[in-house]
Amino acid sequence: MRVIVFFDLPTISLEDKREYRNFRKFLLKKGFAMMQESVYSKLALNTTVANGVVSSVKEHKPKDGLVQMLVITEKQYSKMEYIIGKKGSTIIDSDQRTVIL
């Protein structure tokens, strides 16, 4: 399962910017990966874990702005279409990190 968080937070005042940074840092610390600006996703093993992630995000929500979450299956996530651009990945799937002893 995937938990996807969409957010649009105000960044007018210094306090707004601080809340934006803190929320973004929270998502990264919890293992979310940025899909695009203000859209983050996290892999969850099952529905129970996904519900825990959702409740954790609800506990750390900023006081202003818009935060939305969507829980989908891996099969649904794999059907995502890229209209323009390419799939970005930070996962290295080569033997560059192989250590030979």
C-alpha positions in Angstrom: 0.0 0.0 0.0 1.1 3.6 -0.5 0.2 6.6 1.6 0.3 9.8 -0.5 0.3 13.2 1.1 -0.6 16.3 -0.8 -0.2 19.7 0.8 -0.4 23.3 0.1 0.8 25.4 3.0 1.0 29.2 3.3 4.5 30.7 3.2 3.8 34.4 3.8 5.1 35.0 7.3 8.2 33.6 9.0 6.0 31.4 11.2 4.3 30.0 8.1 7.6 29.2 6.6 8.8 27.5 9.8 5.7 25.4 9.9 6.2 24.4 6.2 9.8 23.4 6.9 8.9 21.5 10.1 6.1 19.6 8.3 8.3 18.7 5.4 11.1 17.6 7.7 8.6 15.4 9.6 7.5 13.7 6.4 11.1 13.0 5.4 11.9 11.7 8.9 9.0 9.3 8.8 10.3 7.9 5.5 8.2 9.7 2.9 9.8 10.3 -0.5 9.1 13.4 -2.6 7.2 12.5 -5.8 7.0 16.2 -6.8 6.8 19.5 -5.0 4.3 19.2 -2.1 3.5 15.6 -3.0 5.1 12.9 -0.9 4.5 9.1 -0.7 5.4 6.3 1.7 5.3 2.6 1.3 3.2 0.7 3.9 3.2 -3.1 4.3 -0.5 -3.4 5.1 -3.6 -1.5 6.0 -2.8 -1.4 9.7 0.6 0.2 9.0 -1.0 2.6 6.6 -3.6 3.7 9.2 -0.8 4.3 11.7 1.0 6.5 9.1 -2.2 8.4 8.5 -2.8 9.0 12.2 0.8 10.1 12.7 0.5 12.7 9.9 -2.8 13.9 11.4 -1.0 14.4 14.8 1.7 16.5 13.2 -0.4 18.6 10.8 0.3 22.3 10.5 -2.3 24.7 11.8 -3.1 26.4 8.5 -3.1 25.3 4.8 -4.4 22.2 3.0 -3.2 18.7 3.7 -4.8 15.7 1.9 -3.9 12.0 2.1 -4.7 9.1 -0.2 -4.1 5.4 0.6 -3.8 3.2 -2.5 -2.6 -0.3 -3.3 0.7 -1.0 -5.1 -1.3 -2.3 -8.1 -3.1 1.1 -8.3 0.2 3.0 -7.8 1.9 1.0 -10.6 -0.8 2.1 -13.1 0.3 5.7 -12.7 0.8 7.3 -16.1 3.5 9.8 -16.9 2.1 12.3 -19.4 5.3 14.3 -19.6 8.7 13.8 -18.0 10.3 10.6 -16.8 10.0 8.6 -13.7 12.6 9.8 -11.2 14.2 7.3 -8.8 17.0 7.7 -6.3 17.3 3.9 -6.0 20.5 2.5 -7.4 19.8 -0.8 -9.1 23.2 -1.6 -10.4 26.3 -3.3 -9.1 28.1 0.0 -8.3 27.9 -0.6 -4.6 29.1 -4.2 -4.8 32.0 -4.9 -2.4 34.2 -7.8 -3.5 36.2 -9.4 -0.6 
